[in-house]
Amino acid sequence: MSRAALRRAPFVATVVGLALIGASCSPNCGVADTVVVLDSRGADLLVYRVSGSHEKVEIFEVYRGKPKFDACGLTATSAIAKEPYLRSEGLLKKVEIHGDRLEIIYTHNASESIKPEQARLSR
């Protein structure tokens, strides 16, 4: 190996090492949450969040003002209300907000049910 190649080897190793460190320190959220804004009433926004890959967790959240979500579906803004949507409780009929509390109304009648993406804020 030439002397020039020997002098470049530590430099190349350093650059490759720094690239690997940068890659390992980049934000990694695994599976990003799916976040959809469904409805707004005044300053309140209804958001439907799905977390997880195999065993999904579905949550309705209400924010005051429009939050900014990052690539992982996270936000620095706190929800004023949130409630899990539990399919084991029945089909979704509607989502109601009562002050700072969110209530999921379930039904067992398919003709009364809606898909989560169709939910709107009711009072």
Buried (B, 14 or more C-beta within 10 A) or exposed (E): EEEEEEEEEEEEEEEEEEEEEEEEEEEEEEEEBEBEBBBBEEEBBBBBBBBEEEEEEBBBBBBBEEBEBEEBBBBEBEBBBBBEBEEEEBBBBBBBBEEEEBEBBBBEEEEEBBEBEEBEBBE
